[in-house]
Amino acid sequence: MMKKIICLFLTLVILAVMCAGCGKTEEPDIPDEPVPEPPVVEPYSPVYAEKLPMINIDTLDGSEITGDRTHAEYKDSTVTLSSCDAEYAFEDVTAEVKVRGNYTANYPKKPYRIRFTKKRGFLGMNDGAECRNWVLLADYKDPSMLRNATANYLGQLMINDDGYYSTDFRPVEVTVNGKYRGVYLLVEHQQVNKNRVNVTEPEEGYTGTDIGYLLEFDWYYNESPAMENFKLDYYAPKLTTKSGSSISVSQSGYTIKSDVYSNAQRDYIKKYMTNLYEIVYRAVYEGEYMQFDDDYDIVPSTYTNAEETVNAVMDVHSLVNMYIFSELCADRDVASSSFYMSVDLAEGKNDKLTFQAPWDWDSALGIMKDPDVDEPLACEKNWRGQVNPWLVILINEDWFWNQVVERWTEISEADVRTSLLTMIDKYTELYVDDYKENFEKWPACMGSKVDSNAKNELLDFETQADASAQLSEWIDGRFDFLDEFLVAEF
């Protein structure tokens, strides 16, 4: 009897399931939500104003803004911006102004640093970012007056547009106390700021080590206060170049360009840099794979190759960018100065060493006797018998070199060359009268060599157009050379 009941129950269940299936209606197909297209990032485009903006600086006591590399003091001043779009113009804004720069501060035409009393934008640069500190580059020894502008445009195209920081720029005219000073290049000051090098800024007086740092590899490091500079005792003081020769690491030190308030902060970043270099060197040269512990001391790791090890402590893509940038510009100063890097040691931040904020290109792009347009590996040029260690330490690693070639291919496909040459031609055409007036004010800059290491052909230039033509020719040749050199190496 029980078996019959069970069989009847199972039969009813099966029938119920079958009926449910027969009565089921098909659900309509619901189309997938469209996946939004990623935003299109337009490449940076220079501003071509029909008329150069005018910056008027007036010191409150009417005195000149004087100084040189080692002696320069801020002057209380007001700054007025005119001859520009009305939305950017301002009048009598309070600021402090001083002579700035290293070697360039010794020239008659002085570069300046402007420090406004309150943060403000300047000519819409960097998407209108408001900051206190700005710089006016004099371009005194460059008769084209376009090397810094060209390099900064390159920085926008291949560094800023790639997610790192590179200064924006605008050509302007400047007067001081009503006296014409010439054509300048307005750029952003190299500093920690959410709109510039975006690492953690400490509160004023904070002495903890969990902060962000901006560092300059700097020949003049020991001229800054002791708490703001250090020198590394490198794990190994010699490196092997791409050509196989052994060369010493530069004896330049490091200047801390961000705010620090204690010797402990300086000592902490020095330890970080010392240990990071040792980790990278041992991985590349000795096949030993180490890592940081939580306090940035060196401990064994489970990594099995140099690429893993280096990527754990360094933003390699940022170094690839800076390597190509330096090679393309063939800058002799990069062996010892004006080479910037950052790291954020605050909790949860990016504690990989990152290379960005390229700077100072008036000795680059073919103005000096060497390196010339067809000299390979400008980063290995051994001025003072030394090299920038960060640009050489990975140079013989195939995985690094492959990334260099891949990035160069992207730059070539984006036709960066044409963009740079177009800007040079456009500025030369638009501002011919402004450049002429500049050289009437500073006649020693045309038809002579301000720097004895500059090429002799500078003596033949009579106009800014002559100099800019030489710059364009050099850039075109440098792209051609690197195209062939990098493809052959690959």
Secondary structure, 3 states (H helix, E strand, C coil): CHHHHHHHHHHHHHHHHHHHHHHCCCCCCCCCCCCCCCCCCCCCCCCCCCCCCEEEEEECCCCCCCECCCCECCEEEEEEEECCCCCCCEEEEEEEEEECCCHHHHCCCCCEEEEEEEEECCCCHHHHCCEEEEEEECCCCCCCCCHHHHHHHHHHHHCHHHCCCCCCEEEEEEEECCEEEEEEEEEECCCECCCCECCCCCCCCCCCCCCEEEEEEECCHHHCCHHHEECCCCCCCEEECCCCCEEEECCCEEEECCCCCCHHHHHHHHHHHHHHHHHHHHHHHHCCCEEECCCCCEEECCCCCHHHHHHHHECHHHHHHHHHHHHHHCCHHHHCCCEEEEEECCCCCCCCEEECCCCCCCCCCCCECCCCCCCCCHHHCCHHHEECHHHHCCCCCHHHHHHHHHHHHHHHHCCHHHHHHHHHHHHHHHCHHHHHHHHHHCHHHCCCCCCCCECHHHHHCCCHHHHHHHHHHHHHHHHHHHHHHHHHHC
